[in-house]
Amino acid sequence: VQLQASGGGLVQPGGSLRLSCAASGSIFSTNVMGWYRQAPGKQRELVAVISSGGSTNYADSAKGRFTISRDNAKNTVYLQMNSLKPEDTAVYYCNFRGLASYWGQGTQVTVSS
């Protein structure tokens, strides 16, 4: 499985970004896709995940601000991030879990004025 993430960038506090991640290859139909992030000097942490059936799970820091969604026909997961804060600055990694776990290359999100 290959993962191609896009959509990161520089945004001011209070702004929005939308991340996308497309999976390709041998994709098991029952799977979980999601986003994790890693800030400098910190461990990688969960942001949000969504199952192929549509069940979601969010980190407390993401609840109410971020929305994860997916298009199963395109094997693509999205993360809409609103009301961004400087503490959201990190490299965001896409993850696919089917029969095995796969990671995308990471996309930088920087929230700064």
N, C-alpha and C positions, 0 to 999 in steps of 0.2 A: 504494500500500500504506500502510495506517495501522497504527500500533503503539500499543497501550495497555498500559503497564506498571503494576504494582502490587506492594505487599508490603514496601516499605522501612519504615524506622522507627528507633527508638532501642533498642539492646540492650546489655546488659552484656557485658564480655569473657567469652568462653567460651560465650556464648549462640548461638542459632540464628535465622535468618530464611529465609523462602522468597520469592523473587521470581517473579513471573509476567509474561509478556508475550504478548498475543494479537495476531495479525496479521489484518487484514481487507483486502478489496479484491481487486485483480487479482494473484493469487498464482501465480507460476510454480512448478510442482510440484517441480522440482529446485532446492533452495535451501539456504542455511546461515543458521541463526539463532544468536544468541549474546548475550553480555553483555560490555560494556566498562565501565570506571570511570575517573573523573577526580577526583582529590583536589585540594584548593586548591593552586595554584601548580605543579601537575604536569600533564604531558601525559596525554591519554586513553590507556588501556592495555587490552589484551585481558585478560579474565578467563577466559572459556570460550566455545567455540562447538560447535555440533552440526549435522551435515548432515541433510538429509531422509532419508538412508540410515542414520543413526544413528552415524556416525563423530564422535568428539569430540576436542577439543584444549583443553588447560588451560594457563594460565600456571603457572609453577613455584610461585608464591605460593598458588595455589588447589588444587594437587594434594593429595589426601588429606583435604581439608577441605570442598571444594565439589563438588557433583554437578550436572551439567547434564542435563536430559532434555527430551523434547518429546512432544506429542500431535499427530500429523500431522492427525488428523481434526478437531481444533479449531484447528489452526495456532497452537499455543501452545507457548512454551518456558518452562521453569522452571529456577530456580537455587536449589538447596538449599545454604545456607551454614551450616556448623557450626563450632564452636570459633572463633568470631569474635574478632578482635584489633583493638585500636585503630587499627592501620595499615590495616585494611579500610575505615575511614571514607572515604566518597567518594560522589559521585553516580554511580549505576549506570545505564547506558544500554543499552537493548535495540537490537539491530541485526538487520536482515533483508537478506540478499543473494540476489537471484534474477537477473533481467535488469538490475537496478539495486540500489543500496544505499539502505536507508532506516533512519532512526533514530527511536527513541521519545523521549518528552519527558524522561526521566530520573527516577529516584527516589532520594531521599536515604537512605543507610544511615549511621547514626552508632553507633559502638561506644565506649561510655564508661561508667565507673562513676559 
